[in-house]
């Protein structure tokens, strides 16, 4: 694990971090910015892009903590297809019960409700060549301090050690900062089915 710097450190995520993952996902869901005004239920983005990874791929979930407070996370899965099968059986039925009766009322509700009704993780169509995928989000107070790189390194090393051949991640086309970040880390940009993804082969040491 990376060292502790300025009271921040990376550690494996655990069940006590669920609420923090929901919160951080909401605070970064608008192309890296606060999306509180875009969802009528503050848990909607976390249901899709954060918490299921902790629940169903816990060995591939890490958080950035400052003292006792979680201020970032990186989550992923080594096998997108198997992960989706597990979620179909054990996650999405639960989520659908929790949001039963919710109708779209603000900007992003409909997008996530459609995703929950017809779910897929990662970027559809890439799971054969790039079977793993990941998500990373860090609160603004800890951005631009090198922690994003360390967190991605932690995940790539974990995936590589698990024998995963390649990984992908999706990025909002509007998030120029994120695109530059992933290019700098050595990811390759790939447009696929009208989605923007970044991909990396892991048949070499992680960044």
HUUR-V40862 format. One record per pair of residues at least 6 apart in sequence whose C-alpha atoms are under 8 Angstrom apart, sorted by the first residue. I is the first residue (numbers start at 1). GAP is how many residues later the second one is. D is the distance in Angstrom with one decimal. If there is no record, write none. Layout:
BEGIN
i: [I & I]
gap: [GAP & GAP]
d: [D & D]
END
This chain:
BEGIN
i: [1 & 1 & 1 & 2 & 2 & 2 & 2 & 3 & 3 & 4 & 7 & 7 & 8 & 8 & 8 & 8 & 9 & 9 & 9 & 10 & 10 & 10 & 10 & 10 & 11 & 11 & 11 & 11 & 12 & 12 & 12 & 12 & 13 & 13 & 13 & 13 & 13 & 14 & 14 & 15 & 15 & 17 & 18 & 18 & 20 & 20 & 21 & 21 & 21 & 21 & 21 & 22 & 22 & 22 & 22 & 22 & 22 & 22 & 23 & 23 & 23 & 24 & 24 & 24 & 24 & 24 & 25 & 25 & 25 & 25 & 25 & 26 & 26 & 26 & 26 & 26 & 26 & 26 & 27 & 27 & 27 & 27 & 27 & 28 & 28 & 28 & 28 & 28 & 29 & 29 & 31 & 31 & 31 & 32 & 32 & 36 & 37 & 38 & 38 & 38 & 38 & 39 & 39 & 39 & 39 & 40 & 40 & 40 & 40 & 44 & 44 & 45 & 47 & 48 & 48 & 48 & 48 & 49 & 50 & 50 & 52 & 52 & 53 & 53 & 53 & 53 & 53 & 54 & 54 & 54 & 56 & 56 & 56 & 57 & 57 & 57 & 60 & 60 & 60 & 60 & 60 & 60 & 60 & 61 & 61 & 61 & 61 & 62 & 62 & 62 & 62 & 62 & 63 & 63 & 63 & 63 & 63 & 64 & 64 & 64 & 64 & 64 & 64 & 64 & 65 & 65 & 71 & 71 & 71 & 72 & 72 & 72 & 72 & 72 & 73 & 73 & 73 & 73 & 74 & 74 & 74 & 74 & 74 & 74 & 74 & 75 & 75 & 75 & 75 & 76 & 76 & 76 & 76 & 76 & 77 & 77 & 77 & 77 & 78 & 78 & 78 & 78 & 78 & 78 & 78 & 79 & 79 & 79 & 79 & 80 & 80 & 80 & 80 & 80 & 80 & 81 & 81 & 84 & 84 & 92 & 95 & 96 & 96 & 103 & 103 & 104 & 104 & 122 & 122 & 122 & 122 & 122 & 123 & 123 & 123 & 123 & 123 & 125 & 126 & 129 & 130 & 130 & 130 & 130 & 130 & 130 & 130 & 131 & 131 & 131 & 131 & 131 & 132 & 132 & 132 & 132 & 132 & 133 & 133 & 133 & 134 & 134 & 134 & 135 & 136 & 136 & 136 & 138 & 149 & 153 & 153 & 156 & 156 & 156 & 157 & 157 & 160 & 160 & 160 & 160 & 164 & 165 & 165 & 165 & 166 & 166 & 166 & 166 & 166 & 167 & 167 & 167 & 167 & 168 & 168 & 168 & 168 & 169 & 169 & 169 & 170 & 170 & 170 & 170 & 171 & 171 & 171 & 171 & 171 & 172 & 173 & 182 & 182 & 183 & 185 & 186 & 186 & 187 & 187 & 187 & 188 & 188 & 188 & 189 & 189 & 189 & 189 & 190 & 190 & 190 & 190 & 191]
gap: [9 & 10 & 153 & 7 & 8 & 148 & 152 & 6 & 7 & 6 & 59 & 60 & 56 & 57 & 58 & 59 & 55 & 56 & 57 & 52 & 53 & 54 & 55 & 141 & 51 & 52 & 53 & 54 & 47 & 49 & 50 & 51 & 41 & 45 & 48 & 49 & 50 & 40 & 44 & 39 & 40 & 53 & 33 & 36 & 50 & 51 & 25 & 29 & 30 & 51 & 52 & 20 & 21 & 23 & 24 & 25 & 28 & 29 & 19 & 20 & 23 & 47 & 48 & 113 & 114 & 115 & 20 & 21 & 24 & 25 & 112 & 8 & 9 & 10 & 16 & 17 & 19 & 20 & 6 & 7 & 8 & 9 & 112 & 6 & 7 & 109 & 110 & 111 & 6 & 16 & 141 & 143 & 144 & 105 & 143 & 6 & 69 & 68 & 69 & 70 & 71 & 67 & 68 & 69 & 70 & 64 & 65 & 66 & 69 & 65 & 68 & 67 & 48 & 64 & 67 & 68 & 73 & 86 & 25 & 85 & 35 & 39 & 7 & 8 & 22 & 23 & 24 & 6 & 7 & 21 & 27 & 30 & 31 & 19 & 20 & 26 & 15 & 16 & 17 & 18 & 95 & 98 & 99 & 12 & 13 & 14 & 15 & 11 & 12 & 13 & 89 & 93 & 7 & 8 & 9 & 10 & 11 & 6 & 7 & 8 & 9 & 74 & 83 & 87 & 6 & 7 & 67 & 68 & 71 & 64 & 65 & 66 & 67 & 70 & 63 & 64 & 65 & 78 & 60 & 61 & 62 & 63 & 77 & 78 & 81 & 59 & 60 & 61 & 80 & 56 & 57 & 58 & 59 & 79 & 6 & 55 & 56 & 57 & 53 & 54 & 55 & 81 & 84 & 86 & 89 & 48 & 52 & 53 & 54 & 41 & 42 & 47 & 51 & 52 & 53 & 46 & 50 & 36 & 37 & 24 & 21 & 20 & 21 & 6 & 7 & 6 & 9 & 11 & 12 & 46 & 47 & 48 & 45 & 46 & 47 & 72 & 74 & 67 & 42 & 37 & 35 & 36 & 37 & 38 & 69 & 70 & 71 & 33 & 34 & 35 & 36 & 37 & 27 & 32 & 34 & 35 & 36 & 34 & 35 & 36 & 33 & 34 & 35 & 34 & 12 & 15 & 16 & 10 & 36 & 53 & 54 & 46 & 50 & 51 & 48 & 49 & 42 & 43 & 45 & 46 & 38 & 36 & 37 & 38 & 33 & 34 & 35 & 36 & 37 & 32 & 33 & 34 & 35 & 29 & 30 & 31 & 32 & 28 & 29 & 30 & 25 & 26 & 27 & 28 & 7 & 8 & 25 & 26 & 27 & 24 & 23 & 6 & 16 & 6 & 22 & 14 & 21 & 11 & 12 & 13 & 10 & 11 & 12 & 7 & 8 & 9 & 10 & 6 & 7 & 8 & 9 & 6]
d: [6.8 & 7.2 & 7.2 & 7.0 & 6.5 & 7.0 & 8.0 & 6.3 & 7.9 & 7.7 & 5.4 & 5.7 & 6.8 & 5.4 & 4.3 & 6.5 & 5.7 & 5.5 & 6.6 & 6.7 & 5.6 & 4.5 & 6.2 & 7.2 & 5.6 & 5.6 & 6.6 & 7.5 & 7.6 & 6.1 & 4.3 & 6.2 & 7.1 & 7.3 & 5.4 & 4.7 & 5.4 & 7.2 & 7.5 & 7.5 & 7.9 & 7.4 & 6.3 & 7.8 & 6.2 & 7.7 & 6.8 & 6.1 & 6.3 & 7.8 & 7.1 & 7.7 & 5.8 & 7.5 & 4.6 & 7.6 & 6.9 & 6.8 & 7.7 & 7.6 & 7.7 & 7.1 & 6.7 & 6.9 & 7.0 & 6.5 & 6.3 & 5.5 & 7.3 & 6.6 & 6.8 & 6.5 & 5.6 & 6.2 & 6.5 & 7.2 & 6.1 & 6.8 & 6.2 & 4.1 & 5.7 & 6.6 & 7.1 & 5.1 & 6.4 & 6.6 & 7.5 & 7.0 & 5.3 & 6.9 & 6.0 & 6.5 & 5.2 & 7.6 & 7.1 & 6.6 & 7.6 & 5.7 & 5.0 & 5.3 & 7.2 & 5.9 & 6.8 & 5.7 & 5.4 & 7.7 & 6.7 & 6.2 & 6.7 & 7.8 & 6.7 & 6.9 & 7.2 & 7.7 & 7.7 & 7.3 & 7.9 & 7.0 & 6.8 & 7.4 & 7.5 & 7.1 & 7.5 & 6.7 & 5.9 & 6.1 & 7.0 & 7.6 & 5.7 & 7.1 & 7.2 & 7.3 & 7.6 & 7.1 & 5.9 & 7.7 & 5.8 & 5.5 & 6.1 & 7.9 & 6.9 & 7.2 & 7.9 & 7.4 & 6.0 & 4.3 & 6.4 & 5.7 & 5.4 & 6.3 & 7.7 & 7.9 & 6.5 & 7.5 & 5.6 & 4.1 & 6.3 & 5.8 & 5.7 & 4.7 & 5.8 & 7.9 & 8.0 & 7.8 & 5.7 & 7.0 & 6.0 & 5.6 & 7.2 & 7.6 & 5.6 & 4.0 & 6.0 & 7.9 & 5.7 & 5.6 & 6.4 & 7.8 & 7.0 & 5.6 & 4.2 & 6.6 & 6.4 & 7.1 & 7.2 & 5.5 & 5.4 & 6.4 & 7.7 & 7.2 & 5.5 & 3.9 & 6.1 & 7.7 & 6.9 & 5.5 & 5.9 & 6.6 & 6.4 & 4.2 & 6.9 & 6.2 & 7.7 & 6.2 & 8.0 & 7.7 & 5.2 & 5.1 & 7.8 & 6.8 & 7.0 & 6.0 & 5.6 & 5.7 & 6.7 & 6.7 & 7.5 & 6.4 & 6.5 & 6.8 & 7.9 & 7.3 & 7.8 & 7.8 & 8.0 & 5.3 & 7.9 & 5.8 & 7.5 & 7.5 & 6.4 & 6.7 & 7.8 & 7.1 & 6.3 & 7.4 & 7.2 & 7.8 & 7.5 & 7.1 & 7.2 & 4.6 & 4.8 & 5.8 & 7.2 & 7.8 & 7.7 & 7.5 & 7.6 & 6.3 & 6.1 & 7.6 & 7.8 & 7.0 & 6.3 & 4.4 & 6.3 & 5.1 & 4.7 & 5.3 & 7.6 & 6.9 & 5.6 & 6.7 & 7.8 & 7.9 & 7.6 & 7.4 & 7.4 & 6.4 & 6.1 & 7.8 & 5.7 & 7.8 & 7.8 & 5.8 & 6.0 & 7.8 & 7.8 & 7.4 & 6.9 & 6.0 & 5.0 & 6.0 & 7.4 & 5.7 & 4.2 & 5.0 & 7.6 & 5.8 & 5.5 & 6.5 & 7.3 & 6.6 & 5.6 & 4.3 & 6.4 & 5.5 & 5.4 & 6.6 & 7.5 & 6.0 & 4.3 & 6.4 & 7.2 & 7.1 & 5.8 & 5.9 & 7.4 & 6.9 & 6.4 & 7.9 & 7.2 & 7.4 & 6.4 & 7.4 & 7.3 & 5.6 & 5.3 & 5.1 & 5.3 & 5.2 & 6.3 & 7.4 & 6.0 & 4.6 & 6.5 & 6.1 & 5.1 & 5.7 & 7.0 & 6.1]
END
